[in-house]
Amino acid sequence: MNEKYEQDIGYLKDIKIHIFVITLVFFLSTASGFMYSSMNPEYATQSLEELSELFGIIKDISPIWIMLFIFLNNAIKSLIIIMLGIGFGVLPLLFIAYNGYIIGVVAYVVAGENGFIYLLSAILPHGILELPMVFISAAIGLKIGDEMFRSITGQTADIKMEFSRGVRFYFYRLMPLLFVAAVIETFVTPFIVMAFTGIGG
């Protein structure tokens, strides 16, 4: 085990509580979106139609460009949410809560139309890698916000060091894996969806 790897593991241990909080907020928000949609199907359908219009813009372009769009979208948002953690970690929490809620809404509609097998096969291949990277990014932002709070309350804090650690971890570890997730989502997930459900991904 090299020194860099040990440092990365140590960093993840330092923010494990923040990762737990972000993960919990995400799944609670997803459940909320799913349950609200089950009680208001028309709202869910309308929301999905609005999202479909956005994705309709890119569906006819080259797969390479789709992959780059997915990667840049996730990478830029993840980096921004790290930086916005400076605002006491509020925005990373809101970002995760909002995205979890939207995923819950989409999950309700998609599962209702195509079944849970389709839903899982469309999410898990890339999501099993992409979601943890996004969670960690938000957790880094939350950790930076925590340092900000500690600073203004007179506790020991090093905002500059925490910010530097988080951004470095993002560029060396998270961003490359977000790229891999985008490749899987573009070139692998559709085939898995087809194999398990017979429905074009």
Kinemage of the C-alpha trace (Angstrom):
@kinemage 1
@onewidth
@group {chain A} dominant
@subgroup {mainchain}
@vectorlist {calphas} color= white
{ca met a 1} P 0.000 0.000 0.000
{ca asn a 2} L 1.697 3.207 -1.173
{ca glu a 3} L 1.711 6.478 0.727
{ca lys a 4} L -0.712 8.242 -1.639
{ca tyr a 5} L -3.264 5.461 -1.292
{ca glu a 6} L -2.984 5.572 2.487
{ca gln a 7} L -3.525 9.335 2.408
{ca asp a 8} L -6.653 8.898 0.290
{ca ile a 9} L -8.051 6.270 2.659
{ca gly a 10} L -7.247 8.542 5.581
{ca tyr a 11} L -9.062 11.434 3.908
{ca leu a 12} L -12.169 9.332 3.288
{ca lys a 13} L -12.129 8.309 6.938
{ca asp a 14} L -11.936 11.986 7.913
{ca ile a 15} L -15.125 12.758 5.984
{ca lys a 16} L -16.982 9.491 6.648
{ca ile a 17} L -19.628 11.221 8.784
{ca his a 18} L -20.214 13.762 6.028
{ca ile a 19} L -20.515 10.969 3.440
{ca phe a 20} L -23.051 9.241 5.684
{ca val a 21} L -25.117 12.430 6.055
{ca ile a 22} L -25.090 13.115 2.308
{ca thr a 23} L -26.037 9.508 1.496
{ca leu a 24} L -28.867 9.570 4.025
{ca val a 25} L -30.230 12.860 2.660
{ca phe a 26} L -30.101 11.479 -0.881
{ca phe a 27} L -32.040 8.310 -0.154
{ca leu a 28} L -34.587 10.074 2.045
{ca ser a 29} L -35.124 12.610 -0.743
{ca thr a 30} L -35.414 9.850 -3.336
{ca ala a 31} L -38.014 8.099 -1.203
{ca ser a 32} L -39.882 11.405 -0.799
{ca gly a 33} L -39.903 11.999 -4.547
{ca phe a 34} L -41.133 8.463 -5.194
{ca met a 35} L -43.896 8.634 -2.583
{ca tyr a 36} L -45.062 12.100 -3.604
{ca ser a 37} L -45.213 10.940 -7.231
{ca ser a 38} L -47.278 7.906 -6.238
{ca met a 39} L -49.812 10.286 -4.684
{ca asn a 40} L -49.621 12.773 -7.573
{ca pro a 41} L -49.046 10.801 -10.805
{ca glu a 42} L -49.872 13.744 -13.045
{ca tyr a 43} L -47.153 15.837 -11.425
{ca ala a 44} L -44.641 13.020 -11.918
{ca thr a 45} L -45.545 12.566 -15.576
{ca gln a 46} L -45.265 16.296 -16.261
{ca ser a 47} L -41.882 16.479 -14.526
{ca leu a 48} L -40.562 13.580 -16.583
{ca glu a 49} L -41.781 15.194 -19.799
{ca glu a 50} L -39.841 18.350 -18.955
{ca leu a 51} L -36.691 16.311 -18.330
{ca ser a 52} L -37.254 14.357 -21.545
{ca glu a 53} L -37.246 17.607 -23.517
{ca leu a 54} L -33.780 18.368 -22.165
{ca phe a 55} L -32.401 14.941 -23.026
{ca gly a 56} L -34.126 15.039 -26.398
{ca ile a 57} L -31.683 17.756 -27.391
{ca ile a 58} L -28.688 15.437 -27.084
{ca lys a 59} L -30.126 12.022 -27.963
{ca asp a 60} L -29.455 12.354 -31.702
{ca ile a 61} L -25.817 13.408 -31.467
{ca ser a 62} L -22.760 11.144 -31.604
{ca pro a 63} L -22.296 8.768 -28.619
{ca ile a 64} L -18.855 10.290 -28.031
{ca trp a 65} L -20.419 13.725 -27.596
{ca ile a 66} L -23.144 12.285 -25.374
{ca met a 67} L -20.456 10.680 -23.213
{ca leu a 68} L -18.560 13.979 -22.989
{ca phe a 69} L -21.781 15.834 -22.142
{ca ile a 70} L -22.572 13.393 -19.322
{ca phe a 71} L -19.013 13.550 -17.996
{ca leu a 72} L -18.715 17.336 -18.107
{ca asn a 73} L -22.175 17.794 -16.595
{ca asn a 74} L -21.350 15.545 -13.633
{ca ala a 75} L -17.750 16.725 -13.270
{ca ile a 76} L -18.538 20.448 -13.352
{ca lys a 77} L -21.486 20.150 -10.982
{ca ser a 78} L -19.434 18.046 -8.564
{ca leu a 79} L -16.590 20.559 -8.545
{ca ile a 80} L -18.963 23.503 -8.096
{ca ile a 81} L -20.712 21.840 -5.177
{ca ile a 82} L -17.345 21.285 -3.498
{ca met a 83} L -16.487 24.964 -3.879
{ca leu a 84} L -19.930 26.105 -2.725
{ca gly a 85} L -19.393 24.196 0.493
{ca ile a 86} L -17.742 27.385 1.690
{ca gly a 87} L -21.278 28.610 2.461
{ca phe a 88} L -21.441 26.463 5.609
{ca gly a 89} L -22.273 23.320 3.639
{ca val a 90} L -25.879 24.318 2.972
{ca leu a 91} L -25.738 24.122 -0.835
{ca pro a 92} L -24.207 20.617 -1.000
{ca leu a 93} L -27.106 19.384 1.140
{ca leu a 94} L -29.681 21.171 -1.024
{ca phe a 95} L -28.025 19.879 -4.205
{ca ile a 96} L -28.185 16.281 -3.014
{ca ala a 97} L -31.723 16.647 -1.680
{ca tyr a 98} L -32.983 18.121 -4.949
{ca asn a 99} L -31.299 15.511 -7.138
{ca gly a 100} L -32.470 12.695 -4.898
{ca tyr a 101} L -36.029 13.980 -5.113
{ca ile a 102} L -35.903 14.239 -8.921
{ca ile a 103} L -34.510 10.711 -9.183
{ca gly a 104} L -37.367 9.510 -6.996
{ca val a 105} L -39.885 11.136 -9.335
{ca val a 106} L -38.230 9.664 -12.425
{ca ala a 107} L -37.941 6.248 -10.765
{ca tyr a 108} L -41.675 6.181 -10.066
{ca val a 109} L -42.638 6.954 -13.662
{ca val a 110} L -40.034 4.713 -15.297
{ca ala a 111} L -40.774 1.770 -12.988
{ca gly a 112} L -44.488 2.224 -13.621
{ca glu a 113} L -44.047 2.217 -17.388
{ca asn a 114} L -41.300 -0.382 -17.816
{ca gly a 115} L -40.934 -2.220 -14.489
{ca phe a 116} L -38.300 -2.285 -11.765
{ca ile a 117} L -35.975 -4.586 -13.726
{ca tyr a 118} L -35.722 -1.922 -16.408
{ca leu a 119} L -35.201 0.781 -13.796
{ca leu a 120} L -32.397 -1.092 -12.031
{ca ser a 121} L -30.651 -2.117 -15.244
{ca ala a 122} L -30.773 1.499 -16.444
{ca ile a 123} L -29.274 2.895 -13.229
{ca leu a 124} L -26.975 0.356 -11.596
{ca pro a 125} L -24.295 -0.247 -14.278
{ca his a 126} L -22.996 3.321 -14.138
{ca gly a 127} L -24.791 4.502 -10.999
{ca ile a 128} L -22.880 2.115 -8.768
{ca leu a 129} L -19.799 4.170 -9.630
{ca glu a 130} L -21.263 7.587 -10.414
{ca leu a 131} L -23.429 8.038 -7.323
{ca pro a 132} L -20.658 7.428 -4.753
{ca met a 133} L -18.447 9.931 -6.589
{ca val a 134} L -21.200 12.557 -6.432
{ca phe a 135} L -21.879 11.711 -2.772
{ca ile a 136} L -18.208 12.146 -1.907
{ca ser a 137} L -18.060 15.443 -3.792
{ca ala a 138} L -21.016 16.761 -1.803
{ca ala a 139} L -19.495 15.384 1.400
{ca ile a 140} L -16.300 17.315 0.686
{ca gly a 141} L -18.382 20.468 0.299
{ca leu a 142} L -20.157 19.664 3.560
{ca lys a 143} L -16.812 19.136 5.296
{ca ile a 144} L -15.564 22.522 4.056
{ca gly a 145} L -18.783 24.067 5.355
{ca asp a 146} L -18.169 22.346 8.676
{ca glu a 147} L -14.724 23.943 8.847
{ca met a 148} L -16.295 27.337 8.119
{ca phe a 149} L -18.740 26.873 10.977
{ca arg a 150} L -15.984 25.782 13.337
{ca ser a 151} L -13.963 28.834 12.368
{ca ile a 152} L -16.684 31.385 13.142
{ca thr a 153} L -17.510 29.679 16.433
{ca gly a 154} L -13.926 29.966 17.625
{ca gln a 155} L -13.025 26.291 17.285
{ca thr a 156} L -9.830 24.983 15.716
{ca ala a 157} L -10.227 24.967 11.935
{ca asp a 158} L -8.120 25.158 8.784
{ca ile a 159} L -10.407 26.100 5.907
{ca lys a 160} L -7.612 26.597 3.389
{ca met a 161} L -6.113 23.173 4.066
{ca glu a 162} L -9.510 21.452 3.960
{ca phe a 163} L -10.397 23.165 0.695
{ca ser a 164} L -7.044 22.177 -0.807
{ca arg a 165} L -7.414 18.550 0.307
{ca gly a 166} L -10.913 18.326 -1.122
{ca val a 167} L -10.102 19.833 -4.510
{ca arg a 168} L -6.979 17.692 -4.842
{ca phe a 169} L -8.937 14.536 -4.028
{ca tyr a 170} L -11.551 15.528 -6.585
{ca phe a 171} L -9.069 15.958 -9.440
{ca tyr a 172} L -6.975 12.892 -8.648
{ca arg a 173} L -9.698 10.431 -7.665
{ca leu a 174} L -13.256 11.563 -8.314
{ca met a 175} L -13.028 13.168 -11.733
{ca pro a 176} L -11.332 10.176 -13.427
{ca leu a 177} L -13.995 7.837 -12.026
{ca leu a 178} L -16.763 10.168 -13.182
{ca phe a 179} L -15.274 9.836 -16.657
{ca val a 180} L -15.364 6.031 -16.399
{ca ala a 181} L -18.988 6.229 -15.219
{ca ala a 182} L -19.884 8.398 -18.236
{ca val a 183} L -18.292 5.851 -20.572
{ca ile a 184} L -20.272 3.042 -18.935
{ca glu a 185} L -23.515 5.022 -19.069
{ca thr a 186} L -23.081 5.753 -22.779
{ca phe a 187} L -21.676 2.507 -24.117
{ca val a 188} L -22.518 -0.241 -21.593
{ca thr a 189} L -25.778 0.601 -19.820
{ca pro a 190} L -27.934 0.554 -23.015
{ca phe a 191} L -26.753 -2.984 -23.816
{ca ile a 192} L -27.455 -4.181 -20.271
{ca val a 193} L -30.945 -2.666 -20.435
{ca met a 194} L -31.560 -4.449 -23.735
{ca ala a 195} L -30.170 -7.737 -22.414
{ca phe a 196} L -32.339 -7.749 -19.278
{ca thr a 197} L -35.527 -6.210 -20.623
{ca gly a 198} L -35.453 -6.260 -24.407
{ca ile a 199} L -36.186 -2.519 -24.332
{ca gly a 200} L -33.872 -0.120 -26.114
{ca gly a 201} L -31.792 1.844 -23.553
